[in-house]
Amino acid sequence: MRSRLTQLTGFLVALSCAAGLHAQAVYGSIVGSVADSSGAAIANAKVIIHNLERDTGTETTTNDSGNYNQRYLIVGNYQVRVEAPGFKTSV
């Protein structure tokens, strides 16, 4: 009886671990700020975030303080490009 209980407990622990792993997803964020050469924030700059492995991308814009935060990105290598009227594009 004890042996059967130990096997059942081990099975339930393994099952609960597997269920927890299945539910997890791996995401990351890219956070940054955009400023001119004097350090002044650039609001409403277009930020293009491109996943190099998947050849997919997303866009966001900077807020009034020049900050941006793109969440829920699949982990990988990204290229970040910033465009703003009157400024040279930065990659």
FENZI-V560894 format. One record per residue. N is the residue number from 1. RES is the residue in one letter. PHI is phi as a letter, one per 20 degrees, with the letter a starting at -180 (999 if undefined). Layout:
# FENZI-V560894
N,RES,PHI ; N,RES,PHI
This chain:
# FENZI-V560894
1,M,999 ; 2,R,f ; 3,S,f ; 4,R,f ; 5,L,f ; 6,T,f ; 7,Q,f ; 8,L,f ; 9,T,f ; 10,G,f ; 11,F,f ; 12,L,f ; 13,V,f ; 14,A,f ; 15,L,f ; 16,S,f ; 17,C,f ; 18,A,f ; 19,A,f ; 20,G,f ; 21,L,f ; 22,H,f ; 23,A,e ; 24,Q,e ; 25,A,c ; 26,V,d ; 27,Y,c ; 28,G,c ; 29,S,c ; 30,I,d ; 31,V,c ; 32,G,a ; 33,S,c ; 34,V,c ; 35,A,b ; 36,D,e ; 37,S,f ; 38,S,e ; 39,G,n ; 40,A,f ; 41,A,f ; 42,I,d ; 43,A,e ; 44,N,m ; 45,A,f ; 46,K,e ; 47,V,d ; 48,I,d ; 49,I,d ; 50,H,d ; 51,N,f ; 52,L,f ; 53,E,f ; 54,R,e ; 55,D,l ; 56,T,c ; 57,G,b ; 58,T,b ; 59,E,c ; 60,T,b ; 61,T,c ; 62,T,f ; 63,N,e ; 64,D,f ; 65,S,e ; 66,G,n ; 67,N,e ; 68,Y,b ; 69,N,b ; 70,Q,d ; 71,R,d ; 72,Y,l ; 73,L,e ; 74,I,f ; 75,V,g ; 76,G,r ; 77,N,e ; 78,Y,c ; 79,Q,d ; 80,V,d ; 81,R,c ; 82,V,c ; 83,E,c ; 84,A,b ; 85,P,g ; 86,G,n ; 87,F,c ; 88,K,f ; 89,T,f ; 90,S,c ; 91,V,d
